[in-house]
Amino acid sequence: MSPREDRERGRETTPQRMAETNPPAVPTSDYSFTLQAVFEMQKTVGQLMQGVETLTHESRENSKKLNHISHVVYAVGAVVTVIGGIAGFVLRGVWEVVAPLLQSHLH
């Protein structure tokens, strides 16, 4: 009978030849893969920490810029209000002088 027929019938057979090399060592005795994985994770975590620090720094700088811009806008609003008040006062005085002249020439 052939080995295939023996397997189909469920008979046990002896191996044709012995193994020429020993099987590889148990993976748990070699830590190089684990060590490499840990170093890769450490590298990735370091990059993430650097990214977070960079974003934090940029956020602080943007906050300072926005704070400066808000002060400038407030100052411009105050200056425009003061100049508008002065201009309104001056124009009212001019109108009080010009209005009677206009009325006298129109009548």
C-alpha positions as CSV (number, residue, x, y, z in Angstrom):
1,M,0.0,0.0,0.0
2,S,1.0,3.6,-0.6
3,P,1.4,6.2,2.2
4,R,-1.7,7.9,1.0
5,E,-3.8,4.8,1.3
6,D,-2.4,4.2,4.8
7,R,-3.3,7.7,5.9
8,E,-6.8,7.3,4.4
9,R,-7.3,4.1,6.4
10,G,-6.0,5.6,9.6
11,R,-2.9,3.4,10.0
12,E,0.2,4.7,11.6
13,T,3.3,4.7,9.6
14,T,6.9,5.3,10.5
15,P,8.6,8.4,9.1
16,Q,10.7,7.9,5.9
17,R,13.7,9.8,7.3
18,M,14.8,11.7,10.4
19,A,15.0,15.5,10.6
20,E,18.3,16.9,9.6
21,T,18.3,20.0,11.8
22,N,17.0,20.8,15.2
23,P,13.8,22.9,15.4
24,P,14.3,26.6,16.2
25,A,14.7,27.6,19.8
26,V,11.6,28.7,21.7
27,P,10.8,32.3,20.8
28,T,10.6,33.4,24.4
29,S,14.3,32.9,25.0
30,D,15.1,35.5,22.3
31,Y,14.1,39.0,23.3
32,S,15.3,40.9,20.3
33,F,11.9,41.2,18.7
34,T,10.4,42.4,22.0
35,L,13.2,44.8,22.5
36,Q,12.9,46.1,19.0
37,A,9.1,46.6,19.5
38,V,9.7,48.5,22.8
39,F,12.3,50.8,21.1
40,E,9.9,51.5,18.2
41,M,7.1,52.3,20.7
42,Q,9.5,54.6,22.6
43,K,10.5,56.4,19.4
44,T,6.8,56.9,18.5
45,V,5.9,58.1,21.9
46,G,8.8,60.5,21.8
47,Q,7.7,61.9,18.5
48,L,4.1,62.3,19.8
49,M,5.4,64.1,22.9
50,Q,7.5,66.4,20.7
51,G,4.4,67.1,18.6
52,V,2.3,67.9,21.6
53,E,5.0,70.3,23.0
54,T,5.2,72.0,19.6
55,L,1.4,72.4,19.4
56,T,1.4,73.8,23.0
57,H,4.1,76.3,22.2
58,E,2.4,77.4,18.9
59,S,-0.9,77.7,20.8
60,R,0.7,80.0,23.4
61,E,2.2,82.2,20.6
62,N,-1.2,82.4,18.8
63,S,-2.9,83.3,22.0
64,K,-0.4,86.2,22.5
65,K,-0.9,87.4,19.0
66,L,-4.7,87.3,19.3
67,N,-4.4,89.1,22.6
68,H,-2.3,91.8,21.0
69,I,-4.8,92.1,18.1
70,S,-7.7,92.5,20.5
71,H,-5.9,95.3,22.3
72,V,-5.2,97.0,19.0
73,V,-8.8,96.7,17.9
74,Y,-10.0,98.1,21.3
75,A,-7.6,101.0,21.0
76,V,-8.7,101.8,17.4
77,G,-12.3,101.8,18.6
78,A,-11.5,104.1,21.4
79,V,-9.6,106.5,19.1
80,V,-12.3,106.5,16.5
81,T,-14.9,107.2,19.2
82,V,-12.9,110.2,20.6
83,I,-12.1,111.6,17.2
84,G,-15.8,111.1,16.2
85,G,-16.9,113.1,19.3
86,I,-14.5,115.9,18.6
87,A,-15.4,116.0,15.0
88,G,-19.1,116.1,15.9
89,F,-18.5,118.9,18.3
90,V,-16.6,120.9,15.7
91,L,-19.1,120.2,13.0
92,R,-22.0,121.3,15.3
93,G,-20.1,124.6,15.9
94,V,-19.5,125.1,12.2
95,W,-23.2,124.3,11.4
96,E,-24.3,126.9,13.9
97,V,-22.3,129.5,12.0
98,V,-23.1,128.3,8.5
99,A,-26.8,127.6,9.0
100,P,-27.9,131.2,9.5
101,L,-25.8,132.3,6.5
102,L,-27.5,129.7,4.4
103,Q,-30.9,130.7,5.6
104,S,-30.3,134.4,4.9
105,H,-29.1,133.7,1.4
106,L,-32.0,131.4,0.6
107,H,-34.7,133.8,1.7
